[in-house]
Amino acid sequence: MNESLIVCPEQRVEPAWIDYNGHMNEARYLEAFSGATDRFMGLVGCDAAYIASGGSYFTVETHIKHLAEVAAGARIRATTQLLDGSGKRMHLLNRLYDADGQLLATAEQLLLHVSLETRRASLPGPALQQKLSEVQAKHAALPRPERIYCGI
């Protein structure tokens, strides 16, 4: 894993997350990726205080690729790469790994910043936009995914 990626704490796959095929249920992949996105948002300043001030991001598109099965008890960790944080958009690539570093799944997500008052797309606050610009500059040197699925 690249050191400039945002890394979530490791978690253990609970038996309740396993479906009738003996591997992690697809909804739990989305839950893990949602947690990674929430963590990223908090780290760049879209935290509870920011949201209380009237702005947030809404997910408008998600594309998940399931690459390997995940069994009960597995230790998993997600990373987040900012592909684009300009203007109203936040375009992320989350990757899910096992404890040995095997890539298990990816989730590309497109989010739009919204005014919680109008429920319409709006520009983020200056401090949030500045932090996104800083992270984007760091992540620009990272390899881009082969295909980009999400877009407006």
N, C-alpha and C positions, 0 to 999 in steps of 0.2 A: 504494500500500500504506500502511496506517495504521502510524504509528511505534510504537504500543504492541504491535503483533503481534510474535511471536517469529519471526525470519527466519533461515532456514538459508543457509549459503554456496551460491553458485551452483555448478552442476555442468554438465558437457557430456554430452549423450546419446551414448553409445558405439554404434558400428555393430552390435555384438553384441546390443544391446537392441531392435533393429528386427525386426519379424516379417515374414511372407510378404506382408503387405499394404503394406509400405513405411513403417510408422509404429511408434512405440514399443509394445512388447508390454505387454499389460495387467498382467502380473506385475511389470513394471518400475515402473508407476505405484504399485503397492502398496509396492514396495521404497523408492521415493522418499518416500512418506508414512510408512512405518515409520521411516525415518531421521529425518524431521522429528519424529515422536513421541518417538523415543529422545533427540534433542537437547533437546526440551522437558523430558522427564523429568529429564535431567541438570541442566538449568538450575534446576529447582525443588528439587533435592536428592535425587532418586531416582537416585543415581549408583552406581558400583561399590561404594563403601563402605557405602551404605545397603542395597544388595541383599545384600552380604556379612553385614550385621547381621540379615537374615532377613525383609525385607519387599520387595515389588515390586508392579508392576501387570501384570495379564494382560488382553489384549484379549479382549473377549467379543462384540463386534459391530463390523463395519465396513461402511460404505456408500460406494461410490465412484461418482462421476458423471464420465464421460469427456465433455468438452465440446469438445475440439479435437484434431486430430492433432498428434503431435510427431515430427519427423523426426530422423534421425541428425545429429549435430553441433549440434543446438539447445542453447542455454544455458537451463537451467531453475533455478528457485528456489522453495522451499516456505515458506509461512508457517503459523503455528499460532495458533489462537484457542482459549482455554479457555472453554467454554460452562458447565461446572459442575465444580467441584473440591471439592465438599462431601462429607463422610462418606467412604464407601468408594469412591465413583465419581469418575472423571475422564472428562469428556465433552469431546472436542476436535473442532475443525473445522480441517483442514489444507487449504490451497489451493496449487495448483501453477501458477506463472506462467512465461511465456517472458521473454526479456531485454527485450522491448518492453512488458511489463506485461499481455499478454493472458492471461486466465484459461484454463488448459488443462484442469484437473480439480479436483475437490474430494473429500475423504475425511473423512467423519464417523466418529469412532471412540468407542466406549464401552469404558472399561477399568475393572476393579475391582482395588482394592488387596487383596493376599493376604499371608497369613503363609506363608512358604516352608517352615516346619516342618509346619504342618497342611494346607497347600494349600487353605485356605478363606479366604473373604473376611474382611478385618479392617480396622480403622481404621489409617490411616497414622500414623507418628510425629508428635509435636507440631510439630517444626521443619518437616517437609514439609507438614503441614496449614497451618501459618502462611504459608509461601511460596505455596501454592496459593491461599489466601484473598487474599493481596496481589495476585497476578496476576488472580484473578477480579474483584476490585474494579476494576482498570484496564480489563479486557476487558468489563465490564458496560456500558460506554458505547459499545462497538462495535455496529454493526448485527448483528442476529441473522439466521441463515439463514432463508429463506422457509419451508422445511420441515425438521422434525427427524425423522429416520428411526430413529435408534438409541434404545433405551430398555429399561428392565427392567420 
